[in-house]
Amino acid sequence: MGSNGIRFSITDLSPPTARILPTLYTDRAPISLYDAQYDHTGARIPIPASTISAVLTALLAFKRTCADYSVPASHISILATEATRTALNSVAYREAIQDATGWAVTLLAKEDEGRTGAMGVASSLESVHGLMMDLGGGSTQLTWLLRDADGGIAMPAAGAVSLPFGAAALTKRLEACDSSKGEGEGRAAFAADLQAQLRTAYASLAVPAQLEEAAEREEGFTLYLSGGGFRGWGFILLSQHAVQPYPIPVINGFRAPTSAFLATEGVEMAAEMSLDEQTAEAIFRVSQRRASQVPAVAFLVTALSKALPRVKEVRFCQGGVREGYLFASLPREVQAQSPLEVATRPYAPHPESAARIYDVFCAALPAAKSGHGGRAAEYNAREFLSDAVRKALANLLTTHSTHPKDLRAASALRSTTTGLLAPVHGLAHEDRAALALLLCERWGGEKALPPADVPFFQSLQALFGPWERWWIGYLGRVAGLVGAVAPAGRLEEGEVEVVAGWGRGKKGERVEVRVGFGEVGAEEVFRGEVEKVEKVGKRKNWVGGREGAGWRVEVEVGVGVGRVA
């Protein structure tokens, strides 16, 4: 039970997919406990009987749903945050809930709310290291997060610093500033006070030297953002992204540079237009309530830019108190698992073969070359095609073989956004995009897509630089070769091996690939797939054409594989 609404969910925490918190049911009651505690004059009042009645009706409906899903009573929890904690009639309100439902309300203390919300953010991505803020309706929490050597999540002993500056609370405070002292003087004084409190809060966190040193090397902290106010801000940034329409509809895992995050004027203008009845331009997932709170969030964002140390980028996270409560209940070794690997492992028909296929993909990417400075994307495909992405590609290699040939590339392309991986919690946007493009390329790429899916394919491509796009195309074709050799996903030891390295020919540096088959004559059977790998290195197939991004690819085929320098 938050300040702006009550969320209901049923989650399956059984192995082996507990890490991604699979949701069986979810719903939300738009009951604002925060707004209900103020009358028309702005005076604080107890939660009204009408609001309590609405809450009880929603909870009793959810109790029926829990019974329909056969959820044991001992597995049901009600978590309450700031609006319930500070209500004038908090005790009576919670007693009314227990009398009607039989469920006791767990009231989160400020520190517990911050710690639980931080664990929700930790659940939202494979790795977290930086600062974190959770913006609710009545309060906001600030802390730092770091995955420790054992795979657990480290944060301050106190969890987080809680400040009474939620989106709804800020809105009311700014309205009071404007009405009491005049916009300039009132807001200026409040801004100074807010910045001072944020600086004090940051200083009290005692950020570890490990994070400080990493921020210095990387030219700033990553700031992880959660809570409805920040998610609304993130969806507006999605609507203003250079790639339009933006191809990934979920906010979790969206990354934005600090320059975009701090461009408050543009975000406020977009929100204002969405509220204007004459020029209304609806923004996906931004309600009128969220849009009306944007000026208050902008005020906070501006204060953050002046009070916190340098932030290089922000990451928007879906995880909050609900996800954090569930994630914290999992063993540390489960928390440390890769969400992408966990989500795709059940689709691997032969796990041992999937491990061999993954090894092939690793060997097919030449080792990074050092000393190239800003050209790292050219020489280091393993940096952005991470272990998790390569394992996911191996796990899903045959998943779409059950589809008609007309649909394989398109279904694979949509698999991470509206297909089988769409609801997976914990994925970054770049991983969703890279895996979708790799799987599409494995089944033929853009040429195998129906016309309606080509713009979506190109939008996903546009999220990457030209060198990254070329490497995705290359590895996707290697996946096509392996899929041809192992159509059922069963790859025997030595059945096909791929080793790649750097070499130099008459026309300059190139990728040298040796493909070895374990069976004599197989090179003729799979010649077409081998040629597709080689063709990605033709200059006419480079990203941007002959003068664009790409490497020549020299493929040598035989029985067995030799070493490549």
matplotlib code that plots the C-alpha trace (Angstrom):
import matplotlib.pyplot as plt

x = [0.0, 1.8, 1.0, -0.5, -2.0, -2.3, -0.6, -1.6, 0.5, 1.0, 4.5, 6.0, 9.2, 9.8, 13.1, 14.6, 13.2, 12.8, 15.5, 13.3, 10.2, 7.7, 4.4, 1.2, -1.2, -1.0, -3.5, -3.6, -6.3, -5.8, -6.5, -4.3, -3.9, -1.8, -4.4, -7.1, -5.4, -5.9, -9.1, -10.0, -8.1, -4.9, -5.3, -4.2, -7.1, -7.4, -8.0, -11.7, -14.2, -15.0, -11.4, -11.1, -14.2, -12.7, -9.4, -11.3, -13.4, -10.2, -8.5, -11.5, -11.5, -7.9, -8.5, -10.9, -8.2, -5.7, -8.2, -8.6, -4.8, -4.7, -2.3, -1.7, -2.7, 0.8, 2.2, 0.1, 1.6, 0.4, 3.2, 2.4, 4.7, 4.8, 1.1, 0.0, 2.9, 2.2, -1.7, -3.4, -5.6, -3.0, -3.7, -7.5, -7.0, -4.8, -7.1, -10.0, -8.0, -7.2, -10.8, -12.2, -9.6, -7.8, -4.5, -2.2, -0.5, 3.3, 4.2, 7.6, 9.8, 11.5, 14.8, 13.1, 11.2, 14.5, 16.3, 13.4, 13.1, 16.8, 16.6, 13.8, 16.2, 18.9, 16.4, 15.8, 19.2, 22.0, 24.5, 24.2, 26.9, 26.1, 23.6, 19.9, 16.8, 13.2, 10.6, 7.2, 4.2, 5.0, 8.8, 12.0, 14.8, 18.5, 21.2, 24.1, 24.2, 27.0, 27.1, 29.7, 32.2, 29.8, 27.0, 25.0, 23.8, 25.8, 24.2, 24.5, 23.8, 20.8, 19.4, 18.7, 18.0, 14.3, 13.3, 9.7, 9.9, 7.7, 6.1, 2.7, 4.3, 6.5, 3.5, 1.7, 4.9, 5.4, 1.8, 2.3, 5.4, 3.6, 0.6, 2.4, 5.5, 5.3, 6.9, 10.5, 11.2, 9.3, 10.6, 14.2, 14.2, 12.7, 15.2, 18.1, 16.6, 16.0, 19.6, 21.0, 19.0, 20.1, 23.8, 23.4, 21.7, 24.5, 27.2, 25.5, 25.6, 29.4, 29.8, 32.5, 35.9, 35.3, 32.3, 34.0, 37.1, 34.9, 33.0, 36.2, 37.5, 34.1, 33.6, 30.6, 28.1, 25.3, 22.1, 19.4, 15.9, 12.7, 9.2, 6.2, 7.4, 10.7, 9.1, 6.8, 9.8, 11.5, 8.5, 8.6, 12.3, 11.4, 8.9, 11.7, 14.4, 16.3, 14.9, 11.2, 9.0, 11.2, 11.0, 11.1, 7.9, 9.0, 10.7, 12.9, 16.5, 16.2, 19.4, 19.6, 22.6, 22.6, 22.1, 18.8, 17.7, 18.5, 16.7, 13.8, 12.3, 11.6, 10.1, 7.9, 6.7, 5.8, 3.9, 2.1, 1.0, -0.3, -2.6, -3.8, -7.3, -6.6, -3.2, -3.3, -0.6, -0.9, 2.4, 2.6, 2.2, 2.0, -1.3, -2.8, -1.9, 1.8, 1.9, 0.5, 3.4, 6.1, 6.9, 7.5, 9.7, 11.6, 12.2, 13.7, 15.8, 17.2, 18.1, 19.7, 22.0, 23.3, 23.4, 24.8, 28.3, 28.6, 26.2, 27.2, 24.0, 20.6, 19.0, 15.3, 14.1, 10.6, 11.6, 10.2, 9.0, 7.1, 10.0, 12.5, 10.5, 10.4, 14.0, 15.3, 13.6, 15.7, 19.1, 22.2, 23.2, 19.9, 20.1, 23.5, 22.1, 21.9, 18.2, 18.7, 20.3, 17.7, 14.8, 16.2, 17.5, 14.1, 14.0, 17.3, 16.2, 19.6, 21.5, 24.8, 24.6, 23.6, 26.8, 28.8, 27.0, 27.8, 31.5, 31.3, 29.9, 32.7, 35.3, 33.7, 34.3, 38.0, 39.7, 39.8, 42.8, 44.3, 45.8, 43.0, 41.6, 38.2, 38.0, 37.1, 33.8, 35.6, 37.9, 36.0, 32.7, 32.8, 32.3, 28.7, 27.8, 28.1, 28.3, 24.6, 23.6, 25.7, 24.2, 20.7, 21.4, 22.6, 19.5, 17.1, 18.9, 16.1, 13.1, 11.5, 12.1, 8.5, 7.2, 6.4, 9.3, 7.4, 7.3, 10.6, 12.6, 9.7, 8.8, 12.5, 12.7, 9.7, 10.6, 12.2, 9.5, 6.1, 7.1, 8.2, 10.8, 8.6, 7.5, 10.9, 12.1, 15.7, 16.7, 18.5, 17.2, 20.5, 20.3, 16.7, 17.7, 20.9, 19.3, 16.3, 18.6, 20.9, 17.9, 16.4, 19.8, 20.0, 16.8, 17.7, 17.8, 16.1, 15.6, 13.5, 11.1, 7.7, 7.5, 5.5, 8.4, 11.3, 10.8, 10.9, 14.1, 15.6, 14.5, 16.3, 19.4, 19.4, 19.9, 23.5, 26.5, 27.6, 30.3, 28.0, 25.5, 28.1, 29.2, 25.6, 25.1, 28.3, 27.5, 23.9, 25.2, 27.5, 24.3, 22.6, 25.5, 25.4, 21.6, 21.9, 24.4, 22.2, 18.6, 17.2, 19.6, 21.8, 25.4, 27.9, 31.5, 33.5, 30.6, 31.3, 34.0, 34.6, 37.7, 38.3, 41.2, 42.8, 44.9, 46.1, 45.6, 46.5, 43.6, 44.4, 43.3, 40.6, 38.8, 40.1, 37.7, 38.3, 35.3, 35.9, 33.4, 33.7, 32.4, 34.0, 31.7, 29.9, 31.7, 29.7, 26.4, 26.8, 28.6, 25.7, 25.7, 29.5, 29.3, 26.7, 29.3, 31.9, 29.5, 29.0, 32.6, 32.0, 32.3, 28.9, 27.4, 29.2, 27.0, 26.9, 28.2, 31.7, 33.1, 31.2, 31.8, 32.8, 35.7, 36.7, 36.0, 38.2, 36.8, 38.8, 36.8, 38.0, 37.8, 38.9, 40.1, 43.6, 44.7, 44.3, 46.7]
y = [0.0, 3.0, 6.7, 6.9, 3.4, -0.1, -2.9, -6.5, -9.4, -13.1, -14.3, -17.8, -18.1, -21.8, -22.9, -22.5, -19.2, -17.5, -14.9, -13.2, -13.1, -14.5, -12.8, -14.9, -12.0, -8.3, -5.5, -2.0, 0.0, 3.8, 4.8, 7.7, 7.4, 10.5, 12.8, 11.3, 12.8, 16.4, 18.4, 21.1, 23.7, 21.6, 20.7, 17.3, 14.9, 11.2, 8.7, 9.1, 6.3, 6.3, 5.7, 2.9, 1.3, 1.5, -0.1, -2.9, -3.6, -3.9, -6.1, -8.5, -8.8, -9.7, -12.2, -14.0, -13.9, -15.5, -18.3, -18.8, -19.3, -21.5, -19.2, -20.4, -17.8, -17.9, -16.6, -13.4, -10.1, -6.6, -4.0, -0.4, 2.6, 6.4, 7.3, 4.6, 5.1, 8.8, 8.7, 10.3, 7.2, 4.7, 2.2, 2.3, 2.0, -1.1, -2.7, -2.2, -4.1, -7.0, -7.2, -7.4, -9.6, -11.5, -10.1, -8.1, -5.0, -4.9, -1.3, -0.5, 1.9, 4.6, 2.7, -0.6, 1.1, 2.4, -0.9, -2.8, -0.4, -0.6, -4.4, -3.9, -1.9, -4.6, -7.1, -5.0, -5.5, -8.1, -5.8, -2.6, -0.3, 3.3, 5.6, 4.9, 7.0, 5.8, 8.5, 7.7, 9.9, 11.0, 10.4, 9.7, 7.4, 7.9, 5.2, 3.4, -0.1, -2.5, -6.2, -7.7, -10.5, -13.2, -12.0, -10.3, -6.7, -4.3, -1.0, 1.2, -0.4, 1.9, 1.0, 4.4, 8.0, 8.9, 12.4, 13.8, 14.8, 12.4, 13.5, 14.3, 15.9, 18.1, 19.2, 20.4, 22.0, 24.0, 25.1, 26.4, 28.2, 29.9, 31.0, 32.2, 34.1, 34.5, 32.2, 33.5, 33.9, 30.9, 28.5, 29.8, 29.2, 25.8, 24.9, 25.9, 23.8, 20.8, 20.9, 21.2, 18.2, 16.2, 17.0, 16.1, 12.8, 11.9, 12.7, 10.4, 7.5, 7.1, 5.9, 3.3, 4.1, 1.3, 3.2, 6.6, 5.3, 3.7, 6.9, 8.8, 6.3, 6.2, 10.0, 9.8, 7.7, 5.6, 6.8, 4.1, 5.5, 3.8, 4.9, 6.2, 9.8, 8.8, 6.2, 8.8, 11.0, 8.0, 7.4, 11.0, 10.6, 7.5, 9.6, 12.1, 9.6, 10.0, 6.6, 7.0, 5.1, 3.8, 0.0, -1.3, -0.6, -1.4, 1.2, -1.2, -1.2, 2.0, 4.1, 7.8, 10.1, 12.8, 15.5, 14.0, 13.4, 17.0, 18.6, 19.5, 22.2, 19.8, 17.2, 19.7, 21.0, 17.5, 16.9, 20.2, 19.5, 16.1, 17.9, 20.6, 19.6, 21.6, 20.2, 16.9, 14.5, 11.3, 9.9, 6.2, 5.1, 8.7, 9.3, 12.7, 12.4, 11.6, 14.4, 16.9, 15.9, 16.5, 20.1, 18.8, 16.0, 18.6, 20.7, 17.6, 16.7, 20.2, 20.0, 16.6, 18.1, 20.7, 18.6, 15.2, 14.4, 14.0, 11.5, 10.1, 8.3, 7.2, 3.8, 3.5, 0.5, -1.1, -2.7, -1.2, -2.3, -5.3, -6.6, -5.8, -7.7, -10.8, -10.5, -10.1, -13.5, -15.4, -17.0, -15.0, -17.5, -17.0, -13.2, -13.5, -15.3, -13.6, -12.8, -13.3, -16.7, -17.8, -16.7, -18.5, -21.7, -23.5, -23.2, -25.1, -28.6, -30.1, -28.1, -29.8, -29.0, -25.4, -25.1, -26.4, -24.0, -21.1, -22.2, -22.0, -18.5, -17.4, -18.8, -17.2, -13.7, -12.8, -11.7, -8.0, -6.0, -3.4, -0.1, 1.2, 3.9, 5.0, 2.2, -0.4, -1.2, -2.2, -4.7, -5.9, -7.5, -9.5, -6.3, -5.6, -9.1, -10.3, -13.8, -13.5, -12.6, -15.4, -17.9, -16.7, -17.0, -20.6, -21.5, -20.0, -21.3, -23.7, -22.1, -20.7, -23.7, -24.8, -21.8, -21.7, -20.5, -17.3, -16.4, -17.5, -14.3, -12.0, -14.1, -14.2, -10.4, -9.7, -12.3, -9.9, -7.2, -8.8, -12.5, -15.1, -12.9, -9.8, -10.2, -11.1, -8.9, -7.8, -7.1, -4.0, -2.5, -3.2, -6.9, -7.1, -5.4, -7.3, -10.7, -9.9, -8.9, -11.9, -14.3, -12.6, -12.9, -16.5, -17.1, -15.0, -11.4, -8.5, -10.2, -12.9, -10.4, -9.5, -5.8, -4.8, -5.9, -4.2, -0.7, -2.4, -4.2, -1.0, 0.8, -1.9, -1.6, 2.2, 1.7, 0.5, 2.0, 0.8, -1.5, -3.1, -3.7, -5.4, -7.7, -8.6, -9.6, -11.6, -13.6, -14.1, -15.8, -18.0, -18.9, -19.8, -22.2, -23.9, -24.2, -25.9, -28.4, -29.0, -28.4, -30.1, -28.2, -31.3, -30.6, -33.4, -32.8, -31.8, -31.9, -28.3, -25.9, -22.3, -20.4, -16.7, -14.4, -11.4, -11.6, -9.4, -9.9, -7.9, -5.5, -5.0, -6.3, -8.9, -11.5, -15.0, -17.8, -21.5, -23.8, -27.5, -30.3, -33.6, -35.5, -35.8, -34.3, -32.0, -29.1, -29.6, -30.1, -26.8, -24.8, -22.4, -21.5, -21.1, -18.7, -16.5, -16.0, -15.0, -12.7, -10.5, -9.4, -8.3, -4.5, -4.1, -5.7, -3.5, -1.2, 2.0, 0.4, 0.0, 2.8, 2.0, -0.3, -3.9, -6.3, -8.6, -12.2, -15.0, -18.4, -21.7, -24.9, -28.4, -31.4, -30.4, -26.9, -25.5, -22.7, -19.1, -16.5]
z = [0.0, -1.3, -1.2, -4.7, -5.1, -3.9, -5.9, -5.8, -7.1, -6.9, -7.6, -8.1, -6.1, -6.9, -8.5, -11.0, -12.0, -8.6, -9.5, -12.1, -9.8, -12.2, -11.7, -12.0, -11.4, -10.9, -10.4, -9.0, -7.2, -7.9, -4.3, -3.1, 0.6, 0.5, -1.1, 1.1, 4.2, 3.1, 3.0, 0.5, 2.6, 2.6, 6.3, 7.4, 8.3, 9.2, 6.4, 5.7, 6.2, 2.4, 1.6, 4.1, 2.6, -0.9, 0.4, 2.1, -1.0, -3.1, -0.5, -0.2, -4.0, -4.0, -1.2, -3.6, -6.3, -3.9, -3.1, -6.9, -7.2, -4.1, -2.3, 1.3, 3.9, 5.4, 2.0, 1.9, 3.1, 3.2, 3.2, 4.0, 3.5, 4.3, 3.8, 6.2, 8.6, 9.1, 9.0, 12.0, 12.3, 11.2, 14.1, 13.5, 9.7, 10.1, 12.6, 10.1, 7.5, 9.8, 11.0, 7.5, 5.8, 8.6, 7.3, 9.5, 8.0, 8.0, 8.6, 7.1, 9.1, 7.2, 7.1, 6.2, 3.4, 2.0, 2.4, 0.8, -2.1, -2.7, -2.9, -5.5, -7.6, -7.1, -8.4, -11.5, -13.2, -13.3, -11.7, -9.6, -8.4, -7.7, -6.1, -5.8, -5.3, -4.8, -5.3, -3.9, -3.3, 0.3, 0.6, -1.3, -0.2, -1.1, -0.7, -2.5, -3.8, -4.6, -5.5, -3.2, -3.9, -2.7, -5.1, -2.3, -2.3, -0.1, 1.1, 4.2, 7.5, 8.0, 4.6, 3.2, 4.2, 4.0, 3.1, 3.1, -0.5, -2.5, -5.7, -4.1, -1.1, -3.3, -5.3, -2.1, -0.8, -4.0, -4.1, -0.5, -1.6, -4.5, -2.4, 0.7, -0.4, -4.1, -6.6, -6.6, -2.9, -1.7, -4.2, -3.9, -0.1, -0.5, -3.2, -0.9, 1.9, -0.3, -1.6, 1.9, 3.1, 0.0, 0.7, 4.3, 3.4, 0.9, 3.5, 6.0, 3.6, 3.9, 0.3, 0.3, -1.3, -3.9, -5.3, -5.1, -7.0, -9.6, -10.1, -10.6, -13.2, -15.0, -14.8, -12.5, -10.7, -12.1, -10.5, -10.2, -10.1, -8.9, -7.9, -9.8, -10.1, -11.7, -13.9, -15.3, -16.0, -17.7, -20.0, -21.1, -21.9, -23.9, -25.9, -26.6, -27.5, -30.8, -31.9, -32.6, -32.0, -29.2, -29.7, -26.1, -24.1, -20.6, -18.4, -16.5, -17.7, -19.7, -19.6, -20.2, -20.1, -17.5, -20.1, -21.1, -17.5, -16.5, -19.5, -17.2, -19.5, -22.3, -20.0, -18.3, -21.7, -22.9, -19.7, -19.9, -23.5, -22.5, -19.9, -22.3, -23.7, -26.9, -27.7, -25.7, -26.9, -24.9, -23.6, -23.2, -19.5, -18.2, -16.6, -16.0, -12.3, -13.2, -15.7, -13.1, -10.8, -13.4, -12.3, -8.7, -10.0, -12.1, -9.0, -7.3, -10.4, -10.4, -6.7, -7.3, -10.0, -7.6, -4.4, -5.5, -6.9, -10.6, -12.2, -15.6, -16.4, -14.9, -15.0, -14.5, -12.6, -12.2, -8.9, -5.7, -2.3, -3.7, -5.7, -3.0, -0.3, -2.5, -3.7, -0.1, 0.7, -1.8, -0.9, -1.8, -4.4, -6.2, -5.9, -7.7, -10.7, -14.2, -14.9, -18.7, -18.2, -15.7, -18.0, -21.0, -19.4, -19.4, -23.2, -23.8, -24.8, -23.9, -21.2, -21.8, -25.5, -24.7, -22.7, -25.7, -28.1, -25.7, -25.9, -29.7, -29.5, -27.2, -29.5, -32.5, -31.1, -31.4, -28.2, -27.7, -28.9, -26.7, -27.5, -29.7, -27.4, -28.5, -31.1, -28.5, -30.1, -33.2, -31.5, -28.5, -29.3, -26.0, -24.0, -25.1, -26.2, -22.6, -21.2, -20.3, -23.9, -25.4, -23.0, -23.7, -27.5, -26.9, -24.8, -27.4, -30.5, -31.5, -29.7, -32.9, -35.0, -34.2, -36.1, -39.8, -41.8, -42.5, -38.8, -37.4, -37.9, -36.9, -33.8, -32.7, -33.2, -31.0, -28.4, -25.9, -26.1, -26.7, -26.9, -24.4, -22.6, -22.5, -18.8, -17.5, -14.6, -14.4, -18.1, -19.4, -22.6, -24.5, -23.6, -24.8, -28.1, -28.7, -28.1, -30.3, -33.2, -32.7, -32.8, -35.8, -37.6, -36.6, -38.6, -41.6, -40.5, -42.1, -45.5, -43.7, -42.1, -43.3, -44.3, -41.2, -39.0, -40.8, -39.2, -35.7, -36.7, -37.8, -34.6, -32.5, -34.6, -34.1, -30.4, -31.2, -32.9, -36.3, -35.0, -32.4, -35.2, -37.3, -34.5, -33.8, -37.5, -37.5, -34.3, -35.5, -38.6, -36.6, -34.6, -37.9, -38.7, -35.3, -35.5, -38.9, -37.4, -34.3, -35.4, -32.2, -29.9, -29.4, -30.1, -29.5, -28.4, -31.5, -33.9, -34.9, -33.6, -34.5, -33.6, -34.5, -34.2, -35.8, -38.9, -41.8, -45.5, -48.6, -47.9, -44.2, -40.9, -40.8, -38.7, -39.4, -38.7, -38.7, -38.8, -38.1, -38.4, -36.6, -39.6, -43.1, -45.7, -43.3, -44.8, -48.1, -46.3, -44.4, -47.0, -47.4, -43.7, -43.7, -46.7, -44.9, -42.1, -44.7, -46.6, -43.5, -44.1, -47.7, -47.8, -49.4, -46.3, -43.8, -41.7, -43.7, -46.9, -48.3, -46.2, -43.1, -40.1, -40.6, -40.9, -43.7, -42.7, -43.9, -43.2, -43.5, -43.3, -42.5, -40.2, -36.7, -35.7, -35.5, -33.4, -34.6, -33.3]

ax = plt.figure().add_subplot(projection="3d")
ax.plot(x, y, z, "-o")
ax.set_aspect("equal")
plt.show()
